[in-house]
Amino acid sequence: MKSKNVYFFQRCALLVFVALAGCMAGVKDQDNLVIRTRAVERWDLLVAHQAEKAYDYLSPGYRGTKPRAAYAEEMNGRPIRWTKVQFGSQDCDADVCHVHLNVNYTVMLGGLAGKTQTIGMVVETWVKIKGQWYFLPEQFRPTKLGKDS
């Protein structure tokens, strides 16, 4: 009788472990999708010259240093015109992700050169704060021993 009880408890423990592992993997997969979606949504707003809405994707710390109107004016007033964004990949470690995006843009060179269209790769840092993912602008990224990490 003892062996049946031990076997039963071992099976239950194994099932609980597998279920928990599945739940943890699901959260990670869901985070990956959320980050990918939020990064592309933010860029779609920038492409549409709606930086005032893209402001909501910025980390709370950054938003505490720059008002929405100032951010919108700065981003919408750039001489570069973003035209399209495409998700590339992401590398995540706990609550920090580096998102790689391909951004199509047009630059007005002036004179005979006119407009130039090109594609550039952008790598962004996204951080999870209180369960939500936010874009962390480069100037706010932490450094190690005074060097950029």
QUICORBEL-V184034 format. One record per run of one state. SS is the DSSP state (helix for helix, strand for strand, loop for the rest). FROM is the first residue (numbers start at 1). TO is the last residue. If there is no record, write none. Layout:
ss={SS;SS}
from={FROM;FROM}
to={TO;TO}
This chain:
ss={loop;helix;loop;helix;strand;loop;helix;loop;helix;loop;strand;loop;strand;helix;strand;loop;strand;loop;helix;loop;strand;loop;strand;loop}
from={1;2;48;51;58;59;60;64;68;77;80;94;96;111;114;130;132;137;138;141;143;145;147;149}
to={1;47;50;57;58;59;63;67;76;79;93;95;110;113;129;131;136;137;140;142;144;146;148;149}
